[in-house]
């Protein structure tokens, strides 16, 4: 392969011709951002691209291609930087489309996530935010013509975790009945394990199945309303002799052995989480829209409630994706590409049942055409979800291993070594982490690296701005 000769300055730290005069923290289209060539006072260095990459790996890297969503400028070369995980996967640059984005508060990681999601919709990508704990994605949804679904105590919106979804093509009525029963049982088990903060006992798991089977047998899957949680709770707390006999138990024995399970699920019906999951769905999720956002900001401070809602939201998406994969919606024109954003993912990683579900989605991302984006503050969050060597830590670190794209914004000095070890950063890359200004990040895409300045368009700023209240701006 022929290697081009190129000229670069030997001091890559100066990146602009003059101080920015605007108060916004990111570069904007039309401003002199990311151009290192105009301010150099040191002699230029001439080398082939092969030698230059060895000396400074962020200068030249053509392997990432030129197809994708525009992100900004590479700090070393001032070249445009674009990103498309599906395109990169097709080119064998990465082994999966999943993305991890880490950065301390106030360095621009949320702006990057929202900006990239907004731009991807122009290419037909559907965006799904199954939990918005800070209420920041509402403006993005409205900019794309949809309203976020706001969930919280005392609000009218309810979501029924037992909704069956759409029936895929090719499944008979009996097959569909069995599939829905299996999905509902898995979802209820995940909800119960999240609420109980432990795995279900064999008796509890079987009690849940027989209660669900009894309720499902009385409903018409094709035309009738879906069962609701109060019905399941009633069946668990008052099992019949007939249902108990299927487990070779008396009704009293079954009720006693599954009492903790029944009481914890009852919390979702008449306890502190009542009004969220205990009735028919009032606001249907439209997965054919450019973006769908579940606003959980009204539940701030209640990580368990958010985890339960996220479990339901994940199940709905899985049902829709399964229908997509079966060709169910071939006439509707839905794109097969979806970006699923887990904002403040560190909250979700505290709940083992939810992490298991997330791991399953990460593993299936290639088959379903989904790119999962997890946003955290620091890489060490993945190791702080449980005791050393625990299943929770292993699963959380497994999510990192299944992210071929890692984007790191500024980190505190005490996090550099941990981050560098976890991501396999070189000394040159690790040294950048404490010096990255706002809006600049280290991108590791497979084996390739780049320092990128995120550039925002003027029309994007009102949509992604999260600091209006801090500035006293009440636009």
N, C-alpha and C positions, 0 to 999 in steps of 0.2 A: 504494500500500500504506500502510495506517495504521501509524504508528510509535508504540509505547507510550512513555509517560513513566515513568521509573524514577529511584529515588534510590540513589546509591552514595556511598561515602566517597571523598574525593579522595586518600587515602593507602592504596594497596592492599597495602602491605608487611606489615602486621600481620595475622596469619591465625588467631590463637587467643586464647581468653579467658584461658588460664593455661598455664604450662609443662606439657608432658606428664609424667605421673607414671610411665608404664610405660617399660620399658627397650627395648621393641621399636621399630625405627626407622620403622615405617610407621603411618599412621592405622589404626584398627580400627573396625569397625561399632559404633556406640553411643558413641563418644568425640566430644568437641567438636573435630572437625578441619575445617579449611577454612572457618570462619565468620568473615568479616572485620567483621561489623556490630556486634559486642558490645564491641569495644575501641577504637573510633574516638574520637579526641579532636579531630579537625578537622571543620569543618562539612561536611554532605552537599552534593552537587551534583545539581541536577535538570536532566535533559536528555532529549531523545528518544533512542531506541535508535540512530537513524542517526548523530546527533552523538556519542553516547557511544562507538560503535564506532570512530569516527575518532580520538577522544581516547585511548582505551585499548582495543585490539582484543580483549582477553581477557574483557571483561565480559559481553557479550551476543552470542550467535551461535546463532540458532534453526535455521539451515539444516542442521545436522547431524542433526536429528530426535531421536526418543526411542526408537527401536527398536534393540536390540542388547544386548550383554553389559555389565553394570555394571562400571565401572572404578574410579570414585571420585568426587571432588568437584572442580568447577572452583574454582581458588583465588580468582578475582576475584568470583564471584557466589554461591558455595556451592551452585550447582545440580548435580544429579546428572549425571555424564558417562557415556554409554554408547557402545559401539563395535561395529559390525558391517560389515566391509568389503563383504560381498555386498549388504547392504541399501543402503549408500551408493553402490555401483556402480549398483544398479538405479535410484537416484534421480538419477543423473548428477552426484553430488557429486564422485566420483573417476573416473578413467579406467581404473583397474585395481585389483585387490584386494591387491596386494603391499605389504609393510610393511618398513621399515628401522628398527631400534631401536639407538641409539648411546648410550653413556654410559661414564664412567670407572669403574674397579673400585670396588665398594662403595657405589654410589648407588642400587641397586635395580632395575637393568634386567632381571636374571635373574628376580627375583621377579615382575616385571610379566609377562614372557613366560610363565612357568609358570602364573601366576594366570589370565591371559587364556585360555590353552589349556585349563586345567581347567574354567573356566566355559563355554567354548564347547561342550564335549562335552555339556553339559546341553541344548543346542539341536540336537543331532544331528550336530555337526561332528566328523569323524574327524581325529585328530591323528597326525602322523607325524614322528618325530625320527630322521632317517637317520644321525645321528652325535652321540653325547653324549660329548665329549672329557673332561668333568670328572666324569661319573657322577652328575650331579645330577637327572636326569629319572627315575631309577628309582622314587623315592617317588611321583612323580606317576602313573607307570604303575600301581604297586601300588594306589594309591588308587582307580584306575578299574578294578581287577580284572584287570590283565594283568601279566606279568612281563617286564622288559626282557631282551633277548637280549644277553648279555655275550660279546664277542669279544676274543680275545687269544691270544698264544702259549701253548701248553700247555693251553688250555682245550678242552673237547669240542665246543663249537659251531663249525660250519663253514657257510659259505655258498657255494654253487656259482653263479658269475656266469653260467653258461650255462643255468640253469633257464629253460624256455620260458614259464612263466606259464600262465594259463588262456586257452583258445581263445575268442575273441569269437564271438558269434552272427553268422551271415551269411557267414563265411569258409569256403570249401571247403578240403579237405585240402591241395591243391596251393598254394592261396593262403596258407594258414597256414604251410606249410613254407617258402615264400619269405619271409614276414614274419619268422619266427623266425630264418632265416639272416641276414637283413639286420640284425636287432637284435643278434644275437650278434656279427656282424662289427663293428658300430659300437661295441659295448661292449668287445670285445677291443682294438680300435684305440685307444679312450680309455685303457684300462688300460696299453697299451704306451707311449702318448705321455706319460702321467703318469709312468711308471717311467723312461722315457728322457729326459724333460724336453725333448722336441722333437717336431716333427711327423714322421710316418713318411715314409720315402722311397717312391717309386712301387713299387719292387721289393718292399719290405717289406710294403706294403699288399696287394699282389697275392699275395705268398707266404702271408700270413695268410688271405686269402680261399680260396685253393686248399686249404690245410691244413684249414680249417674245413669246406669243402665235402666233402672226402674223409672226414672223421670223421662228419659229419652224415649222409652217404649210407648209412652202415652202421647208423644208429640208427633206432628206431621212435618217431617223435615223439608218437604217440598213446598208446602203451603202454610202450615201453621206457624205461630210465633215460636221463637227459640226459647228454651227453658231459661230461667233466671236463677241467680244464686240463692235467693230465699227458698226456692223449692229444693235445691240440693242440701242446704243446711237443715231444713225440716226433715228430709229423708235420712240424714246422718244422725240427727238427735233422736229420731223416733223410728228406728228400723222396724220393719214388720217381721213376723215369724218366717214368712216366705222368703224374704231377702236374706235373712240371717241363716236360714237353712242351706242356702247355696254355699256357705262357708262352714257348714257343720257346726254352727253356733246357735245359741238362743238369742232372741232379740235383746235381752238384757245384757248378755255377755258382749255382744257386738257394740251396743251403745256405750258400755263402760270402757271398752278397749279403744274406742275411737273418739272418746269424749274430748280430748285436747284438740284433736283435729277439728271436730265440729265447733267447738267454742272459738277457735281461732278464725275459722271461716265466718262464724257468726259476727265477728267484729266488722266484717265487710258489709254486713246487712243492717245491724242495729247499733253498732259500736261507733268508735270515733271516725271510722272510714265510711260510714253510711252515706248514701247519696252519690257515690262514685260508680259502683259496680253492681248495684242491687236492683236494677230494672232494665227495661228494654233500651236499646241504644237510641238516643235522641238526635245525635249528629253523626251521620254516616261518613266514614272516611272515603274520600274520593281519590283512589290511587291512580286515576287517569289524569288528575290535575298536575300542573308543573311542579307543585310543591304541596305537601301536607304537613302541618305542624300541630303537635299536641302541646299546648301551653300548660305546664305544670307549676308555674311560678306561684300560684295560690297555695300550693302545698309546700312552700319553702320551709325548710327546717324539719320536715317529716320524710326522712330518706326511705323509710319502709313504704309509705304510701306511694312515693315516686317509683320505687322498685316494683311494686305491685302493678302500677299502671304501665310501666315499661314492659313488664312481662306480658300483659295483655296486648300492648301495641306491637310487640315483636311477633306474637302469635297471629295477629291479623295480617301483618305484612307477609309472613310465611305462607298463609293461605292464598293471598293474592299472587305471590310469586309462583306458587305451585300451579295456579290456574294459568298464569302467563306461560310457564314452561310447557304446559300441556297443549298450548295452542288455543285455549279457551277464548282469548280476546283477539284473535288474529284479525277480525274485522274491525276492531276498534282503533287500530293504529297505535297502540301503546308501544313505547320504546322498550326494548329489553334491558336498557341500561338504567340503573338506579343508584343514586348516592344516598346512603343512610348515615345520618349525622348523629353521633352520640356525644352531645355537648356535656361538659362537666362529667365525663365518663368515670372519674374517680369515685363519684357517689355510687354509681351502679356496681362498681367492682367490690363493694363491701358485702354484697349479697350473693352468696354462693350459687343459689339456684339460677339467678339471672346471669351470672358469669358463664354458667354451663350453657345457657341458651345462646348467649353471645358467641361462645366458642363454636357452637354448631353453625351459626350463621357465617362466621368467619371461614369455616371449612367449606361451606357450600357456596361461597361468594362467586367462584369461577363458574360453577354450573348454573347459577341463577343470574349471572350478569350484574351482580351487585358489588359496589365499592363501599366498604364500611369505613367511616372516618371517625376515629376516637380522639377526643380533645381532652388533654390532661394538663396539669400544671408542670409536672416534672416526671421523669422516667421512674424515679424512686417510688411514685405512687403505686406502681404495679407490684412492688414488693412489700407494701404496707397494708395490704388487704387482709392479712392473716398472719399466723405464726410462721416462723421460718420452716420451710419444708412442707407446709400444709397444702391441701388440694387447692385452696383459694389462690395462694401465691403461684402455684404451678400453672393454673388455668390463666391467671392474669398475665404471667410472663409468656405463656403460649400465644396469647393475643398479639403480643409484641413480635414474636417470631413469625406470625402469620401476616405481618404488615411489611410488604416489600418497600413501601415508601415511608420514610421517617422524616418529619420536618421538625426541626428544633429551633425555637426562638431563644432569646437570652435566658441563661440559667444562673442561679446564684453560684458563687465560687465553690461552695461546699457540695454542689451537685455535679460538678464537672467530671470528676473521676468516675462516679457511678454511671453517668450518662455515656461517657466515652467507652466504658467497659461494656455496657449493655448494647450499644449500637456498633461497637467495633470501630470507633473513630480513630483516625490517625492523630499524631501529636499536633499537626497543623490544624486539623479540623477542631480538635478539642480546645485549642488555644483561642478559637474564635468565639466560643460560647459565652464568655463573660463580657465580651466587648461588642456584641451585636446590638446596634441601636434599634429603636422602635421601628417595626415594619420590615426588618431584615432578618432572614432566617437561613439556617443551614439545611439544605435539602439533600437527603441521602436516598437515591432512587436505585435500588439494586446495588450494584457496585460503583455507581457514579455519584459524584458530589458536586454541589454548586451552592454558592452564596447568592441569595436572591433578594433584591429590593422589591417589595410588593408595591405596585402602583395602582392607585384608585382613580377612576373617572369621576368627574364632577357630579354626574347624575347618581353615582353609587353612594356618595357620602351620606346623604340623609337616610339611606336605607340601612347602612351597616354601622353608623355611628352609635357607640354605646357610652359616650362620655358627655352627652348633652347636659345631664343633671349636674355633673361635677363642674361644668363650665357655667352653670346657671342659664343655659340656653334652653328655652321652653318652646322651641319651634313646634 
